[in-house]
């Protein structure tokens, strides 16, 4: 725990000191790691681990209603496992409440920050779920490297299926952030359609702290490009995003949509899921740091409990 705290202080120091540079940057790269152990409960269940690399760059808006346009690219690897996974194969099979699955993906998308401070995002994602995603090798290799327990049951993981998914999100501005008014509120509408995930969500996004306007906020990578006179080079954001999600399909639970042999074990899904994400972001001119926590109700029909995980990310901007 103290090592995590020391890392946090180091990253915070890096953000605040490097923020003094007065250069303008148009590109950034972020490294994000997700893990259900970051909340220090020492669990290893459901969405167990994720590793994401993001690259964003400025693009020229093609509409007068768009204040800023950001091109986004992402590579991600995610691992899912059941509640019981570390005692014996017999124990795993007796208590199995969701399948083992790996998901390896790459995506490309666009963020449009409107002049009215609403935000539109859309993406296309290609990936593979199953043994081809190498979830078993990565999880077992990582556990062996850092001296954690042996994981049992990966031979029951879901079978391979390539996936293509399209997603869109719209954040409609209700309360606009402005100088000396450091609060913003958006309604949130999201949808994803594909053979890996198909769902729709609605909720709210509340931000407070020391904020820039949306088209200059590090929350959306809006601090790329030339700033205005009111631009804060050090930005601190505290956010809360509760959403209600309707699930139509989740291949990491139900198996591949278009394959007959989905695997040795699959489950159904819960159609309605409630998710809350909350956290903090520090952004300077060159560096950024984020930490957030996600709490999600049961998404599988026989899952014993809901799930939760923490996320830590570091961003570096350049010209």
C-alpha positions in Angstrom: 0.0 0.0 0.0 2.8 2.4 0.9 4.5 1.7 -2.5 1.3 2.7 -4.3 1.1 5.9 -2.3 4.8 6.8 -3.0 4.1 6.2 -6.8 1.1 8.4 -6.6 3.1 11.2 -5.0 5.9 10.8 -7.6 3.4 11.1 -10.5 1.7 14.1 -8.9 5.0 15.8 -8.5 5.9 15.0 -12.2 2.6 16.5 -13.4 2.9 19.7 -11.4 6.5 20.4 -12.2 6.4 19.6 -15.9 3.2 21.6 -16.2 5.3 24.8 -16.0 6.5 24.3 -19.6 4.8 26.8 -21.9 5.0 24.7 -25.1 1.9 23.7 -27.1 1.5 20.0 -27.8 -0.6 18.4 -30.5 -0.1 14.7 -29.7 -0.2 12.5 -26.6 0.3 8.9 -25.6 -1.3 7.3 -22.5 -0.7 4.0 -20.7 -3.5 2.7 -18.6 -3.7 -0.4 -16.4 -6.8 -1.8 -14.9 -6.9 -4.3 -12.0 -9.3 -5.3 -9.3 -6.5 -5.3 -6.8 -6.0 -1.5 -7.0 -8.7 -1.0 -4.4 -6.5 -3.1 -2.0 -9.2 -5.7 -1.4 -6.8 -8.3 -3.0 -9.5 -10.0 -5.1 -9.1 -11.5 -8.5 -12.5 -12.0 -10.1 -14.5 -11.2 -13.2 -12.8 -8.3 -15.1 -9.4 -9.2 -13.5 -6.9 -7.2 -15.5 -6.6 -4.8 -18.5 -3.7 -3.1 -20.2 -4.4 -0.2 -22.6 -2.2 2.0 -24.8 -3.8 5.1 -26.3 -2.5 7.6 -28.9 -4.4 10.9 -29.5 -3.6 13.7 -31.9 -5.2 17.0 -33.0 -7.2 17.1 -36.2 -8.7 19.9 -38.2 -12.5 20.4 -37.5 -14.6 20.4 -40.6 -17.6 22.2 -39.1 -18.1 25.5 -37.4 -20.0 23.8 -34.6 -16.9 21.8 -33.6 -14.4 23.6 -31.4 -11.9 20.8 -31.4 -11.4 17.4 -33.0 -9.2 14.7 -31.6 -8.3 11.5 -33.5 -8.0 8.5 -31.1 -6.3 5.1 -31.5 -6.1 2.4 -28.9 -4.7 -1.1 -28.3 -6.1 -3.1 -25.4 -5.8 -6.5 -23.7 -8.3 -7.7 -21.1 -8.7 -10.8 -19.0 -11.9 -12.2 -17.4 -12.2 -15.1 -15.0 -14.7 -16.6 -12.5 -15.1 -15.7 -8.8 -13.2 -18.9 -7.7 -10.0 -19.6 -9.6 -7.1 -20.4 -7.3 -7.8 -23.5 -5.1 -8.1 -26.5 -7.5 -9.7 -27.3 -10.8 -12.4 -29.2 -8.9 -13.2 -26.1 -6.9 -13.3 -23.9 -10.0 -15.7 -26.2 -11.8 -18.0 -26.5 -8.7 -18.2 -22.7 -8.3 -17.8 -21.5 -11.9 -20.1 -18.4 -12.3 -18.6 -16.8 -15.5 -16.3 -18.2 -18.3 -12.6 -17.5 -18.6 -12.0 -15.2 -21.6 -9.3 -13.0 -23.1 -10.1 -10.0 -25.3 -7.4 -8.5 -27.5 -8.5 -5.5 -29.5 -7.5 -2.4 -31.5 -9.7 0.6 -32.1 -9.9 4.0 -33.9 -12.2 6.8 -33.1 -12.9 10.6 -33.1 -13.8 13.0 -30.3 -15.6 16.1 -31.4 -15.9 18.8 -28.7 -18.7 21.1 -29.8 -18.7 24.9 -29.3 -21.6 24.5 -26.9 -19.4 22.2 -24.8 -21.2 19.0 -25.7 -19.0 16.1 -26.7 -19.5 13.4 -29.4 -17.3 10.3 -29.6 -17.5 7.4 -32.0 -15.2 4.4 -32.5 -14.8 1.1 -34.4 -13.1 -1.8 -32.7 -11.6 -5.0 -34.1 -10.4 -7.8 -31.9 -10.3 -11.5 -31.0 -11.8 -13.3 -28.1 -10.6 -16.7 -27.0 -7.3 -18.5 -26.9 -6.0 -16.3 -29.7 -6.1 -13.3 -27.3 -3.5 -15.1 -25.1 -5.4 -14.4 -21.9 -4.3 -17.6 -20.2 -0.6 -17.1 -21.0 -0.6 -13.5 -19.8 -2.5 -14.1 -16.6 -0.6 -17.2 -15.6 2.8 -15.7 -16.6 2.1 -12.5 -14.6 1.1 -14.4 -11.5 4.2 -16.5 -11.8 6.4 -13.4 -12.3 5.2 -11.6 -9.2 4.7 -14.7 -7.0 0.9 -14.9 -6.9 -1.1 -18.1 -6.7 -1.6 -20.6 -9.5 -4.8 -20.1 -11.6 -6.9 -23.1 -12.5 -9.5 -23.6 -15.2 -8.3 -21.8 -18.3 -8.8 -25.0 -20.3 -12.5 -24.1 -20.0 -12.1 -20.7 -21.6 -14.4 -19.5 -24.5 -13.5 -20.4 -28.0 -12.0 -18.1 -30.6 -14.2 -15.6 -32.5 -13.1 -12.4 -34.3 -15.1 -9.4 -33.2 -16.1 -6.1 -34.8 -17.9 -3.5 -32.7 -19.1 0.1 -33.4 -19.8 2.5 -30.5 -20.9 6.1 -30.0 -21.3 8.3 -27.0 -22.8 11.7 -26.6 -22.3 14.0 -23.6 -24.9 16.8 -23.7 -23.9 19.9 -21.7 -26.3 21.0 -19.0 -24.0 23.1 -16.9 -21.0 24.6 -18.6 -17.7 25.0 -16.9 -16.4 28.6 -17.0 -13.8 30.7 -15.2 -14.6 30.9 -11.4 -17.4 28.3 -12.0 -15.6 25.0 -11.7 -18.4 22.6 -12.2 -19.9 20.9 -15.3 -22.8 18.5 -15.8 -23.6 16.4 -18.9 -26.2 13.9 -19.7 -24.6 10.7 -21.1 -26.0 8.5 -23.9 -23.9 5.6 -25.2 -24.5 2.7 -27.6 -22.4 -0.2 -28.8 -23.3 -2.7 -31.6 -21.3 -5.7 -32.5 -20.8 -9.4 -32.2 -18.7 -9.0 -29.0 -20.7 -6.4 -27.2 -24.1 -4.9 -27.9 -25.6 -2.5 -25.3 -26.9 0.9 -24.6 -26.4 3.2 -21.6 -27.8 6.4 -20.2 -26.7 8.5 -17.2 -24.9 11.6 -16.0 -21.3 13.0 -15.9 -20.5 15.4 -13.1 -17.1 17.1 -12.9 -15.8 19.6 -10.4 -12.4 20.8 -9.3 -10.1 23.3 -11.1 -11.5 23.0 -14.6 -10.9 24.3 -18.1 -13.7 24.6 -20.6 -14.5 21.3 -22.4 -12.6 22.1 -25.5 -9.4 22.7 -23.4 -10.0 20.0 -20.8 -7.6 17.1 -20.3 -10.6 14.9 -19.7 -11.3 14.8 -23.4 -7.6 15.5 -24.5 -8.9 19.0 -25.3 -5.7 20.5 -23.9 -4.0 19.5 -27.1 -3.5 22.5 -29.4 -3.4 26.2 -28.8 -4.9 27.4 -25.4 -7.0 30.5 -24.8 -6.2 33.2 -22.3 -8.3 31.4 -19.6 -6.6 28.1 -20.1 -5.3 26.5 -16.8 -2.0 24.6 -17.4 -2.6 22.7 -14.1 -6.0 21.2 -14.2 -7.5 19.1 -11.4 -10.7 17.1 -12.1 -12.9 15.1 -9.7 -15.6 13.3 -11.6 -18.6 11.0 -11.1 -20.3 9.1 -13.9 -23.3 6.8 -13.0 -25.0 5.0 -15.9 -27.7 2.5 -16.3 -26.9 0.0 -19.1 -29.1 -2.4 -21.1 -27.2 -5.4 -22.3 -28.3 -7.3 -25.4 -25.2 -9.4 -25.9 -21.8 -10.0 -24.2 -19.6 -12.6 -25.9 -17.2 -12.8 -22.9 -20.2 -14.4 -21.0 -22.3 -16.0 -23.8 -19.5 -17.0 -26.1 -19.0 -16.0 -29.8 -22.2 -14.9 -31.5 -21.5 -16.6 -34.8 -19.9 -19.9 -33.7 -21.7 -23.0 -32.8 -19.0 -24.4 -30.4 -18.8 -21.5 -28.0 -16.7 -23.4 -25.4 -17.2 -25.8 -22.6 -18.9 -23.3 -20.3 -21.1 -20.2 -21.0 -23.7 -18.2 -19.0 -26.5 -15.9 -19.7 -26.5 -12.2 -19.0 -28.4 -9.7 -16.8 -30.2 -7.3 -19.1 -29.9 -4.3 -16.8 -26.6 -3.3 -15.2 -25.8 -0.3 -13.1 -22.3 1.1 -13.2 -20.6 4.0 -11.4 -17.2 5.4 -12.3 -15.5 8.0 -10.1 -12.0 9.3 -9.9 -9.5 12.1 -10.2 -7.3 13.5 -13.0 -4.3 15.8 -12.8 -3.2 17.4 -16.1 -0.3 19.7 -16.8 0.9 21.0 -20.1 3.1 17.9 -20.9 2.1 15.3 -18.3 -1.2 13.9 -17.0 -2.2 11.4 -14.3 -5.5 9.7 -13.7 -6.9 7.3 -11.1 -10.5 6.1 -11.1 -12.6 3.3 -9.6 -15.5 1.4 -11.3 -18.3 -0.4 -9.5 -20.6 -2.6 -11.5 -23.5 -4.8 -10.6 -23.8 -8.4 -11.7 -23.7 -8.7 -15.5 -23.8 -12.5 -15.7 -26.9 -14.5 -14.9 -25.2 -16.7 -12.3 -22.5 -14.4 -11.0 -22.2 -14.5 -7.2 -21.4 -10.9 -6.8 -21.0 -7.6 -8.6 -17.5 -6.5 -9.7 -15.2 -3.6 -9.2 -11.7 -2.5 -10.4 -9.3 0.4 -10.2 -7.6 2.1 -13.1 -4.3 4.0 -13.2 -3.1 6.0 -16.2 -0.2 8.2 -17.1 -0.2 10.6 -20.2 2.7 12.2 -22.0 2.2 15.0 -24.5 4.5 16.0 -27.3 4.6 18.1 -30.5 
